[in-house]
C-alpha cells in the first residue's frame, strides 16, 4: 500500500527535470480573468477536472512579470527592447510553471488572475491583459462577466489581501466594488471582438451549462470534456436602496455590453 506514494515521491524530481530540460510544456495556455467573484474560481475548478488540463489558480507569476515589464519600459534604454524583454518574461513564466508541477501528458495549462484592487493597486487591468498577450502571444483568455448585483454582493462578503506578505486584510466601499465591476465590464466590451478571447457570461453558463460548456471546450480545443455543473448560489442581501444605487452606477457599462450583444446580465 505504501509502494505507490513512495514511487511518486521518487519519480517527481525526475519528471520535473525531464520537462525542464526538454521543455515539455502543454501546447496551449489559457488565462481566466475578470472581476473578482464573477465565476473565475468556478471556471478554474471545472476546467481543472478535465483530463488534459493542468490548473494553477492565482499563481501570481503572470502578475509578477507584468510588473516587471511595466517597470522595464519606464527606462529609455530598455524601451526599445520590447521583444527581448517579453522573451525574458516568457522564459520566466514557463520556468515557473515547469518547476512547480508535473505537466507531462497535459495539453492545456490554465492560470487564473482576477482583476481586483489589492493585486492591482493602480487599477491597471487593461495593461495587465496587454502585457500577458505580449508575453504569451497565443494565450487564450476566458473573461468572466456576471450579474453586477450578485458580483458586488459576493465581493462585499469577504476581506481582501490575504495573499500578500505582511498585508492587513481590507474591505472596500460599495461604490469601490461597483467601480471595479465597471472597469472589468468596460474591458470585456473592448475584448469582445478579440479572436483569442471568449467572454463567459456566467449567468448563461449556469442556466445553460450544456451549450455554454461546448462553446468553451471548442474555444479551448478540449475534447470529451465534462460539462459545467452549477452550484446553488447564496441569497443576495442588499436593500432595495443599495440595489438601486449599484444599478445606477453600472448602467453605462450595462449599455456598453448590450451594444456588444451581452444582454440579460442582471438577474
N, C-alpha and C positions, 0 to 999 in steps of 0.2 A: 504493500500500500504506500510505502514511502519512496519507492523507486522513481515514479514519475515526477513528483515535485523536485527530487534531487537531480534528475536528469535535466529538467528545465532550468534549474539553477546553474548547472554546468554549461548548458548549451547557450544560455543568453549572451555572455560576453563574446562567444564565437560568432553567433549570428549578428550581433551588433558590429563586430569588426568586419565581417564579410560585407554587410550592406554599406559600411563606410568606405571600404577600400574599392569596391566595385560600383559604388553609387547606385545601389539597387533601391530606388525610391518608387513610390506609386507614380503612375503615369500622369495622374491628374490631381489638382489641388482645388479645394473649394473653401471659401471663407463665408461663414454665416455671420451676418451683421444686421443692424437695425437698432431701433430704440430699445433700451433695456425693458424687460418684462413684456416683450411683444411676441413671444413664442420662440425666441432663439434657442433657449435651453431645450424645449420640447423637440425642436428640429434636430438639435445636436444628438439628443438621446435616441431619437428614432433612427437617424442615419447610422449611428454607432452600432445598431443591432443588425445592420446589413453585413453580409458575409465578406464582401470585398472592400469594406470601408474601415479605416482607422481614424479615430476621432481624438483630437486634442481640444479640450474645452477651456478656452481662455488661457492658452499657454503664455500669452503676453509677448511672445517673440516678435510677432508682426508689429505690435505697438512699439516695441523697443527699437526695431530697425527703422520704423517710421520716424521716431525721434532722432535717430542717428542721421537719417537723410535730411531732415529739416535743419539740423544743426550744421551739417556739412555744407549745405547750399547757402548758408549765411556768408561764407567766405569767398572772395573773388577768385582766389587761386584754385578752389575746388569746384566752383560753379560750372566751369566748362568741362568738367569730367563726369558728366551725369551718368553715362553708361558704365564707366569704371566704378563709380560709387554704387550704382544699382547692382553690378555684378558682385561686388564685395558683400553687399547686404543679402543678395540671393544665396551666396555660399554660406553665410552665417545662418540663415533660416534653415537651409537643408541640413547643415551640420547639426543644428539643434534638434531637429526632428529625428534625424537618423541616430543620434546618440541617446535619445530619450526612450525609444520603443522599437521593438522588432516589427518591421514593416514588410517583411518578405511575404509575398503572396497577396498583398493588398493592391488594389488598383486605384483607389481614391483616398486621399488624405484630407480630412476636414478639420478646420480650426474655427473657433467662434470668438468674436470680439464685439460685444455690444457697444454702442456709441453712447457712453454715459459720462457725466461731468467729472467724476473722480479720476477715471482713466485719461480723460481729455479735458484738463482744466481750462485750456484755451479754446475749447469747443471747436477744434479744427477737424471736424468729422469728414468733410469732403476731401480735405488734404490727405487724410489717412487713407481713404479709398484710392485716391490718385496714386499715392506712393506705393501701396500694395500692388496696384496694377503695373507700376514701373518695375518693381522688384520681380513680380511674377506675371509676365505679360499674358499668359494663358489661363490665369486663375479664373475659376467660375465663382460668381458671387450670388449667394441666396440672401436677399434683402427682405427682412420680415417687416410687415406693417400690420397693425392690429387696431381695433376699435380704440380711439383715444381715451375714452372714459375708463374702459377696463384696464388699459395700459397704465394710465396715471394712477388709478386706484391701487394697482399692484405695485407700482413704484413707491407709493406713499406708505405701504405696509412694511417696508424693510429699511435698514440702515445701509450706508454706503462707505466703503473704504477699507473693509476687512482684508482685502487682497494686498494692501500696501504695507510696506515696512514702517513701523513707528508712526502709524497714522490713526488718529482717533476717528471712530465712525461718525458719519454725518447724516443729517436729514436736510431736505430742501423744502421750499415753499410750494404750494400748489401751482403758482404761476411759473416757477422754475421747472417743475415737471412738465407742464404744458408747453413751455418753450423748447424743452428737449424733444418732445414728441414732434413739434412743428419743424424743428431743424431736420429731424430724420425724415419726416414726410416730404419736405422740400427736396431732400437728397434723393428719395425714392422716385419722385417725379422726374428729376434730372437723369436718373439712371434707367428709366423705363425703356428707352429705345436701345440701350446697350446690349449687343448680342450675347455677351458673356455674363449678363445679369438676369436673374429671374426674381421678380417681385412676388414674394409669398404673402398673399392676403390671408392672414392666419384664420380669420373667420371662415373663409371658403375651405381651407384645409380641414377645419373642424367639422363643418357642415356637409362637406362632400369629399371625404378622405380618399375614396377610390379614385376619382378623376384627378384630383389635385396631386395625389401621390404619383400617378402615372406621368403627369406632366413634369414633376420634379425628377423622377427617375430618367425620363427621356433627356432632360436638360443635363443631367449628370452622367449619362451613359451607364446607369445601373440596370443590370438585367436580373429578372426573377427576384425582385425585392419584396420585402414585407410592407404592406401599406400602413400608413399612419393610423394610430389608434387614439382617438381623442380621449381626454380625461375630463372629469367633471371640474368645472371652474368654480371659484369662490364667488359668493354673493357680493355685489358692489354696494358699499355702504355710504356713498356720497349723499348729501342732502340735495334737494331739488335746486337750491340756490347754487351749490357747488357745481352741480352738473351743468347748469345754465352758464356759469362762469367759464367752465372748461370749454364748452361748445362754442362760446363766443370767441375765445382766444384761438381755437384751432380752425374756425370756419374758413379763413383764407386758404389754408393748406388742404382742407377737405375739398374745396372747389378746384384747387390746382390738381389734386389727384383725380378728381372726377373728369377733368379735361383729358386725362390720360387713360380713361376707361376704368379707373378704380373706384367703384361705387359701393354703396351699402356697407361702408366701413363701420358706421355707428349702429349698434345692435339695439 
